[in-house]
């Protein structure tokens, strides 16, 4: 039995610890958790009376080991220091801007472009290299956006789903839980005992430094707005507005009455939240005229949209939230650009296309082959096309605000496809992104040759490219590569040699989670109803 356990330890813990960048120190921190799970699962599975007795006697120590190992696993090493002066090249002379557009798929874009597109899309396509962007599985937004920001695999950066386990009352995220070995059973039992809880992913689940944490310096300060898994806001060399700054959708999903009151930790430095508060746009601010530009419903119905009870992925519920969320993030992004450094590193995020595609793509004029109700097509058929036009207008304004010297990457995490397993029970086909439908990338800046591209470019290539533009080499633990064929300035000898790793980031806890925790129970129910978690 001891030899078998030693074999399991060697086969499971060591590769996972070393691949995660923590080495033997991480192994030592996480060993009690894994050992407790393995002992309990192996002995309980045998079924003999003696072994069942042993399992019963060892279960409390196993749970205790789990509770003790979890806080320790949150004490990750700080990020590795940036490369020395000999390793860092000069970097791009202007600002570096990454604009994320959630859910903008290659197939959707091609259909929309062939149906006429918009003047703002034509403006961007005439200046940018652009094409499909390969993504990863599991095709979940927090997983992919963290992959884009870190350049690391989901197993390395630690965000594997919409949710994570954390130690109750501590806010510390738990070490990665193994599949099999009865782990789900034991974790559910530990949750019933109040030792751990399941919650939506936060910044504390991200193990690896993101490109703005690596390349953000006093000379090139970072400015980030709306990115997945940035709440609670971590200290950066610059400014960060986390994904909870627009809190109305979280509040409505949770049945909270007031989405205007922000949870703690929404920005860094903390006083930034107050300074930018007037830039937030509540859902009630969407006028009937703005509604009628997007969907074809009676005017009296459009006037009452903001006061409707929330229903997940319902067009009339999601529209005012998606629209005012993107207006808010555009306002914040333009303010950060206007007051930021001319050599800053910027990361912005827009979510509206994804939210509305989940709700209305089945009724869209872009997919006439989908057998959906005629009355819903009359009401919502033009929504996706019109919202894409709005989105490309926002993207163009941000690029113009960044200035002619900016190096810009516009990226999306995934597209959409008809899914086999329905989650909502509607009689018409449903769209999702279970099997990595490709997203889209646009790259523009000084020296970039515009036009469609069909090379193999993936979400893993974004962080190495951004780091290269900032003068930092890629790391050996990043599967992607700098896009030297697009940004010629990356093809330099100083950037060709990779460093070993940028290490792992600190996951220090933050106080004051209570308000956001109110939303977690309802959010978990919704994730279960969508089939994202068991």
N, C-alpha and C positions, 0 to 999 in steps of 0.2 A: 504493500500500500504506500509506504513512504517513497519507494522508487517510482511508483506510478505518479504520485503527487509531484515529485521532483521533475519528472518528465513533462507533466502539464505546465509546471512553472516555467521551465526552460522554453517549451514550445510556444507558450502564449505570452508570458509577461515580457521576456527579454526582447524579442523582435518588436513588439508593440512599443515598449519603452524607448528603444533605440531609434525606431522610426519616428517617434514623436519628438525627438530631439532632447529628451530629458536625461538619457543615459542611465547610469547606475543610480544616480540620485533619485530620479523619478521612480525607478524600480523599487527602491527602498521605501519610498513614501507610499506607493500604491500596493505593495505586497500584502499588507494585512487585509485589505479589502478583497483582493483576488483569492488569497488563501482561505479566508472565511467562506466565500462563495463556493470555491471548489470543494472544500471539505463537506459543507452542508449538502451540496448537490450530489456529490459522489455517494455519500453514505445514505442519504435519503432515497436515492434511486434504487439501491440494492433490495430493499424490501424485507430483509431478514429482521427477526425480532431484536437480536443483539444490535444490529446496525441501526435499526430504527431508534433503539434506546440511545445509542451513541449520538445519532443525529439530533435527538431531542435534547441531550445534554450539551451538545456543542453548538446548538442554534443560538442561545443567548450570547456566548462569546463571539460567534461569527457576526451577529448583528452589532455587538459592541465594537468589534474590529472595524466593521463598515463605518460606524459613526465616528470612530477615531481617525480612520484613514481619510475620510472625506475632507475635513478641514485641512489636513496636511496636504492633500492633493491640490488644494487651491493655492498653496504657497509656492507658485511656480517661480523659477528664476526670472530676473528682469531680462528684458531684451538685450541681446548682445550689443556691445557698443558698435557704432558705425565703423566701416573700414577706416584704416589710417589714411593720412594725406597721400601716401604713395599709391593707394588703391582707388582713390576717388578722382574721377575726371572733372572737367570744368562744368559740365552740365548745360542744359538748354538756357539760353540767355533770357528768355521771357517766362511768363507763367506757364504752368503745366496744369491742365484742366481735364478731369474725368467726369463725364455726365452719364449717370446710369438711368436707363429707361426700362423699368420692369415690364416684362411681358411682350416686348416688341419683337415679334417673330419674323423670320425670314420669309416664310410662305405668306403670312399676312401682309407683309410689306410689299412683296412682289404683286400680289393681287390688287392691293390698293394703288400701287404705282401704275399698273397697267390700266386701271380704271380712271386714271387722271391725276392722282397724287395731289400735290399742292405746290404753289410757288416757293414756299419755304423749304420743302423737301428738295425741289430742283436746285435751289440756291446751295444747299448743303452738298448734294450729290455732285454738283459741278466743281466743288472745291476740295472734296475729300476722296480718299481711297476708302472703298466700302465693300461689304460683302457679308456672307453668313459667318456666324461665330459659334463654333462647337461648344457644347456645354457638358455637364456631368450628371451622373445619377448618384444618389437620389436627386431628382430635379425639383428641389425645394428652394424657394427664394433665399432664406437665410443661409443655407448651405452654399449656394452659388455666389452670392454677393460677398461672403467671407472668403471664398476661394479667389474671387477676382481681386480682393483687397490684399490678400496675403501671398498669393501665388503658390499656396501649399494645398495638398490634398485634404479632403474633409477629415480623414483619419488623423492627419497631423494637426490641423487647426482646431479640431474639437467640436465644430458645429455640424452635427449629423442629421438634425431634424428641426422641426419647429419648437421642440421642447427639450428640456434636460432635467436630470435629477439634481437636487441640491439639498444640503443639510438644513433641516428645519431650524428656524430662529437665527441662523448664521448668514444666510444669503450666499454661502459658498457653493459653487457648482461642484458636482461630484466627478470623480474620475470616470473615464469612459467605461461603460458597463459592457461586459462581453456578451455576445450572442450565445444562446445555448446554455448549458450547465445549470439550467433552472433559474437563470438570473432574473427574468421577469417576475417569476413567482416570488422570489425572495425580496425583490425591490417593492413589489406591491404589498407584501407583508410588512416590510419596514415602514412603508408609507402608512399602513393601517395603525402601526404602533406609534406614529408621530415622529419617527426618527428622520425621515426624508420626505420630500414633497416633489411633485412633478410640476414644472412651471415652464412658461415660454422662455426661449433662449434670450440671453442678455449679453452685454459686453464681457461679463465675467466668464462666459463659456469659451471665449476666443483665446486660444493658447499662444498663437503666433503673432508677431507684430505685423501690422498692416502698413502699406507703403507710406502713408502719411506719418506713421510713428517711426519708421526707419529714416525717411528722407526729410522730415520736417526739422528745420533748424532755425536759429535766429536769423540767418541770412536768407533762408527760404522757408518762411513759416507756413504751416498748414492751415487750411480752412475747410471744414467738413460740415455737410448739412444733410440730415435725413437718412444716412446710410443704415442699412440693417445692422442690428447687434451693436449699436453704439450707446445704448442706455444701460446702466448709468454712465454718464460721460466720464471718460478717463482723461487724466492730464495729458496734454499734447503741447508741443512747441508751436503754439498758435491758438486757434479757436475751433471749437467743435460744438455743433448743435445736434443733439441726438435725435433718434427716430421717435421719441415720445414727446417732442416739442409740439407736434400736432397730435393732440390727445383726444379729439372729439370722436374719432372712429373707435378707438379702444373703449372709451366711456360708453358709447351707445351699444357696442357689442356686449358689454358687461352689464348693461341696464343701469348705469350710473346716471344721475340726473345732470351733473355738471361736468362737461368736458373742457370747460375753459380754465379750470384750476389745474395747474401743472403739478405732476409728481416731482419730488426732489431729484436732483442730479441730471436735469435735462440738458445742461450746457456746461462747457468749460471755456473760460473761467466761469464760476457760478453766476456772477453778476451779468453775464452776457444774455441770459434768459430774459431778464427784465428789460434790458436795452432793446431787444428785438421783439418784445411781446406785441407791439402794435402792428407788426408785420403779419401776424397770424390772421387767417381769414376763416371765420366760423361758417358752418354749413348754411346757417340761416341767411348769410350774405349773398347766396346765389339767387339772383333775381329770376322772375318768371320769364323775362326776355332771354336771359342766358340759357335757361332750360329749353326754351322753344327753338333755340338755334341748334340744339343737339338732338332732340327727340320730337316726335310729332304726336303730341297729346293735346287735349283741350286746354285752353288758356286757364280756365278756373282750376283744373287739376294741377297745372304747373305752379300756380300761386300757392298751393298748400304742400308742396313737396317737402320742404324742410321740416315740417312738423309731423311727418309720418313715423309710426313705430318702425324700429329697425328690423329688417329681415336680411339675413346673410345672403349675399349674391343675388339679391333682388334689385333690379335695375333702378327702380325709383328710390330705394333706400341708399344704394351705393353712389348714385350720380352726384348728389350735392356734396358728399364726403370726398369722392375722388377729385372732383373739380376744385373744391376749395383747398384740399390737401396740396395739389400741384400748384395752385396759386400761391399758397403759403411758402412752399419750398422754392419757387421762383423768386419770390420777394426776398427771402433770406439769402439765396445764392447771389442775387444781384447786389445786395447790401455787402456781403462778404467780399465780392469782387471789387466794389467801389471803394471800400475802405481797406483792402488788403494790399499785400506787397506786389509790385510788378514782376517779382520773381517767385511768387508763392506757388504752393502746390495745393490744388483745390479738388475736392471730391463732392459731387452733388448727386441727388437721387430724386427721380419722379416715379410715382407709383400708379397714376391714374389709368394708364393703358391696361395694366394687369387687372386691376379691380373691375373695370368695365368689360374686359374681354371675358372674364369668368361669368359675368352677368348676362352679356348681350351678344356674344359672338355667334351663338346658335341662330340668332335672328338677323344677322348682318347681311346686307346686300353683297358683301364680299364672298359669301358662301351660299349661292343660290341653290346648290344641290342638297343642302340640309333640309330635311322635311320637318319644318317647325310651323306652328300655328300662324295663319295668315294675318290675324289681327295683331299679334305681337310683332310680326315683320313690318306691318304698317306703322306701328308706334316706334319701333326701335331699330328698323333696318338701316338707317343712316348714321346711327350713333358712333360706331367704331370708326368709320371713314372720317366723320367730322371731328372726332376727338383726336385722331392721328394728325389732322391738319392743325389743330390747336397745339398739340405736343411739339410738332416740328417748328411752329412759330415760337414756342417757349425756348426750345433748344437754340434756334437761331439768335434770339435775343441774348441768351447767355454767352454764346460764342462771340457775338459782336461786343458785348460788355467786357469780355476778356481781352480784346484788342488783337491787332494783326500779328503781333509777335507770339501769340499763344500757341503752344502745342496742345491739341485737343483730341481726346478719345471719347466718342459717344458709344456706349456699349449696352447691350441688354443681356439678361440672364437666360432667357429661354423663349421659345415660341409656344404655339398651341397646336393641339391635334385632337381629333375625335377620340375619346377614351372608351374602352370596352366596358368598364365597370362603372355604372352610374352611381353617383353619390347623392343626388337630390331626389331621385325617384320620378323625375319628369318624363313624360312620354316621348319627347324629342331627344335626339342625340346631344351629348354633353361634350364640351371642350375642356381639356386639361393639358397637363405637360408631364405625364408619367415617364415617358421614354425619351427624354432629352431632345425634344425638337429644337433646332438651332435658333439662336438669337441673331443679333445683327451687330456689326461694328462699323463705325465711321472714324477715320483718322485724318486730321488736317493740321496744317501748320507750315511754316517756312520750309520749302524744299520738298514737300509731299506732292507726288504726282497724282492728280485726281483720276477717278475712274473705278469701275467695278473690279473687284479682285476675287479670285476663287482659290487662293492658297489655303492650306490647312492652318487656320488660326483658331485658337481656342481661348476659353476663359483663363486658362493657366498662363497665357502670354501677356496678359494685361499688366500685372504687377512687375514682371521683369522689364517690360517696356517703359513703364512710368519711372522705375528706379534708374534705368539707363538714362532717361532724359534728365533726371536729377543728378546724374554723375555717379551712380552707384552700380556696381556689378551685380548680376544675378547670383543667387546662391545655389549650391549643388543640390539642396533639398527642394528646389523649385522645379517642377516638371516642365514648365514652359520656357520660352526663349524671348529675348528682345526682338521686336519686329524691325530688323535692320533693313529689310527690303522696302519698308514704307518710310521709316525715319532714317535717312542716310547718315545723320549725325551719330547714330548708335554704332556704326561700323568702325570702331576705333580699337586699337590694341589694348588700351587701358581697361576697356569694358569686356574684352573677350574672355579673360580669366575669371572664373567664378570663385567666390569665397566659399567656405564650408557651409556656413549657416548664419542667419541673423538671429538665431536663438529663439527664445520664448519670451512672451510678454508677461509683465506683472498682472495678476488678477486680484488686486487688493479690493476688499469689500467696500461698499458705500452704505452710509446710513440712510434711513428714511424710505424704505421700500413699501410702507404700508398702503399708501394710496394705490400704487400700481398693482399691488397684490390683490386688491379688491377685484381687479379685472381678470385675474388669471383663471379663476374657476370657470367663468363663462367662456373664456377663450378656449380652454381645454375641451369643454363640451362641443364647441363649434369644430375644433380640429378633429375630434372623434367622429362627429357627424359627417365630415368630409372624407373620412377614411385615412387621414394623415397619420393618426396614431390609433393604437388598439384600445 
